[in-house]
Amino acid sequence: MMESWVRFSAQSQAKERVFRAAQYACTLLGYTLQRGGARAELLSTIKQLEAHMSLTRKLMRLGNSAEALEAAKRTVHLSDCVLRLCITVAHLNRAMYFACDNVLWAGKTGLLPKLDQNKWSQRSFRYYLFALILNLTRDAYEIRLLMERESRGSSAKSFNSSPSPLTPTSENGEFPLTPSPSSAMSPLPPLPMLSAKLNKQFRLLITVLRNNPPLLLDLLKNLCDVFIPLDRLGLYPTGSGFVGACGLTSSILSILTIVHPWLKLKP
């Protein structure tokens, strides 16, 4: 029964992403029109449309907690302990977020007229923020692993392509007493050395992200999404315009991962 619901929920996910993109497009449009001095009636219409989009999305997310719990059951068996912790706890937080969102939907539709909507909204955004922080932690961990792997690969190629400064002589197989001139160079001053190291790490990061589009898209999506709960919870207010732009961008990236499944980060 639960597997059937999960399959049905997955089919409606693309529609929910489209409505999400439309909702945040309305948020961004309303901010732009307000800055441009648009009429109050037009701004009110945009806000009502945004509210309808939000309510429709809440309806489409009914039961998504079951999907998140099923995902948590799958990831709890991952061999990497860091990935297992981050992904599983993130799914559990998503399940709680969807549960709070379902209660909030019931309050907005009048099924629970005495519900404190502000309290439940704040609660849902807290779970959403925790899930995003864990997703970003997972992204950072995967980037670190890939950078270490790329660095080892580059070091191995460099070692194989360049001879050692201390090479045994052909006569007796012994090492010479003095190193080559390149090894006797004086060390770089601290500041240039730090700059060179940071430059190398930055190039390594760019290489890793360029070679791993799913990881790059997931990182960008999570970075855009994290500003939404930060703003709604009052932890880092950014304004409706920035929130709308971030929500629209992350929604488009999510739609891309649905249209092209190979762009979705796994597991």
Disulfide bonds with the S-S distance in Angstrom:
none
